[in-house]
Each structure stands twice: as C-alpha cells, then as structure tokens.
Amino acid sequence: MRAMRFSHRFEQPATVLAGILARVDLHRRALPNCAGAEVIETATAADGGVRHRTRHRFAAPKFGIALDLPLEMGVSADGCAYTVCLPPGNGSGFEVDIALSLVADGPGTRLEAEVAPRRVPLVYRLLLVEPVIGRLFRRFTDKLARFAATSAPVVPTPVAAVSPPAPSSHRAALLAALPRQSVGAELGVLMGAFAAEILAEVQPRRLHLVDPWIAAAGGDRDASWYASVDQAYMDALHAFVADRFAAPIAAGQVVLHRALSWDVLETLPEASLDWVYIDADHAYASVMRDLAVSVAKVRPGGLIGGDDYRTDNWWGDGIVRAVAETCASLPVRIEAIFGDQFLLRRL
C-alpha cells in the first residue's frame, strides 16, 4: 500500500501548535478512538526544545483494534516532529508509520502528515484508504485549530498522565447484561467486530445482523464517517462480513440482512426478540424509528441497548434525546448507562 500525505495550514506559529500536540489529553479528545495515554518521559532538549515520549493505548472496538503504541515527539522553536511506529508484534497484525511535522509557513504553520502502511491484513486495508484517513486528518486539524485559538506557546514542563477507562469496557459491561442462548439483533454491523464478540460471549441461538452497507451523505451526515467512503467500499465491507460469518450463517445461527434496520425488524414477529442492539444511523429521526420498532419486537422484560450515547459528534444530542423521548412515550425504561452505551428494559 502506498503512503498517504495530507497538509493543513494554521495561522498560529509552530510553538503554539507544538505545545498543544505535547498535551497528552489532546489525543483523547482529538483522536476518535484513543483510550488513554501515559507519559514515559518529558525532558528539556539541549537546543531549548522539549522531547516527549509517551505510550498511548488506542481502542476501536468496532474495528477489533486494540493497540499499545510508543510515540515520540521533539519540539523546538522551529517546529515539531511527531512520529508513531507500530513495530512487529504489536498485537494488531500490521505495521504502519505515522509522521506529523510542523513547518513554519510565513507567520503561520503548515501541518504535514504522512501515513505509510508497511504490512496490513485485509481487514485493515478496508480502513487504511485515503478518503477515510483524510477525513480523520480533517477532524484532527479542526479540533487542533479550536485548541490553538486559546493556547499559549509550548513550555518545557512535565505532562500529566491520563488513564481513562478503555471504551471497550463499556461494551463489555453491556454484553455481560445480555441473556445467554438468546435471540437478538444487532442494527449496524459495519465490519462485524462487535458481532463476533456477541457470538463469543452471548452465544445466541439466533443473531440477526442488520446493515444496509450504503455510503450516506447529505445534511448532517456530511460530517459522518459514512460520507467519507464510496459505495464500492461499503460493498466490500458487506462481502467481508458475509465471509467472516459464513459458518454460523450456514448453520442458521446468524441471519445476515442487507437492508434498512426498521424494514428488517418490521418483518419479525411481535415480541420475538430477547434484545436489540442499536448502532445504525445516528441521526435523531433514525434512532427514534429504530427504538420504536425495537420496543415492538422485543418481549416484555427484554433489553434494548445502543452505542454512542453522547453529544460530542455530528449527531449532537440526537441519541440522548431519542432515548429520553422513547422512555417518556413507550413502555420502556433506562436499565443502565455504561459510559457511552445505553441499556433499556422493555416493560
């Protein structure tokens, strides 16, 4: 796979941006799936700059990724070099180099990024494509610009360690609440990483996997991940999931549906499901529709769970508001909240 290069110009000088990049908690807030980081070393360099060595733990449960990454950054008055290297044996099955450089550009600064995959299994090749990485880079630079507007130049002081709980622990708690040997449905499958966890942990008698695998854009969705890929990419994802679960599909344990979530659920008998997990279209109207049909299809006492119960992304308060309004109007109540996972009980 070829290296991908991206560039963005900021009005602020390099020392301001370098100071932001040196703050460990920025990575939690600016990078989408960083589970935490801890500082290994912060020292003043001979040239008056600063060198930071950190170890970051990235977790992306949807994609089956959990990494422990050594990062190094050197900061000086002229700019910043920031490098990530995934060495062999890092636990992910692939190797990739990521380099960020800050270069003086008149009174401002140009941030240059290079992502160079070295060895990438097929499952990750679907993610390491230029439209996807480019959108992540734009998200990063947008947030970096907002931080830069109120930040001061870098000073060589130690950075506090940050060790928040891994997002995967939230889903693990929700998984533990689902009844074993049950009948359930996952709405929004993507690559099937969470579906694999469901099969392993819940061991359902039947699992409906529902996803239209369509590239979506327009309106609020222009800021979503789905707007950054084309239909050929989504078709490849569907083919990958079909192959990934070929054995349980053949055995009748898994039923794969390529269609809109509410259209599929409408075909199932009333109260026929023990649980539903919602991680499909995050727009408010879509979540409301998924919740309403799920309430009808889940048996009394059953569960309805969902992902991304938060407000800091393109869907705003859509999911939180949809859950609150559903609980106020339909026979369902909040059973538990595990971080960004919600769990409702059908009354």
Sequence and secondary structure as in RCSB ss.txt:
>XXXX:A:sequence
MRAMRFSHRFEQPATVLAGILARVDLHRRALPNCAGAEVIETATAADGGVRHRTRHRFAAPKFGIALDLPLEMGV
SADGCAYTVCLPPGNGSGFEVDIALSLVADGPGTRLEAEVAPRRVPLVYRLLLVEPVIGRLFRRFTDKLARFAAT
SAPVVPTPVAAVSPPAPSSHRAALLAALPRQSVGAELGVLMGAFAAEILAEVQPRRLHLVDPWIAAAGGDRDASW
YASVDQAYMDALHAFVADRFAAPIAAGQVVLHRALSWDVLETLPEASLDWVYIDADHAYASVMRDLAVSVAKVRP
GGLIGGDDYRTDNWWGDGIVRAVAETCASLPVRIEAIFGDQFLLRRL
>XXXX:A:secstr
   EEEEEEESS HHHHHHHHT HHHHHHHSTTEEEEEEEEEEE TTS EEEEEEEEEEEGGGTEEEEEEEEEEE
ETTEEEEEEE  TTSSSS EEEEEEEEEEETTEEEEEEEEEEEE  HHHHTTSSHHHHHHHHHHHHHHHHHHHTT
           B    HHHHHHHHHHHS TT EEEEE  TTSHHHHHHHHHT  SEEEEE       SGGGGGSG
GGGS HHHHHHHHHHHHHHTHHHHHTTSEEEE S HHHHHHTS TT EEEEEE S  SHHHHHHHHHHHHHHEEE
EEEEEES  SSSSTTTTHHHHHHHHHHHHSSEEEEEEETTEEEEEE 
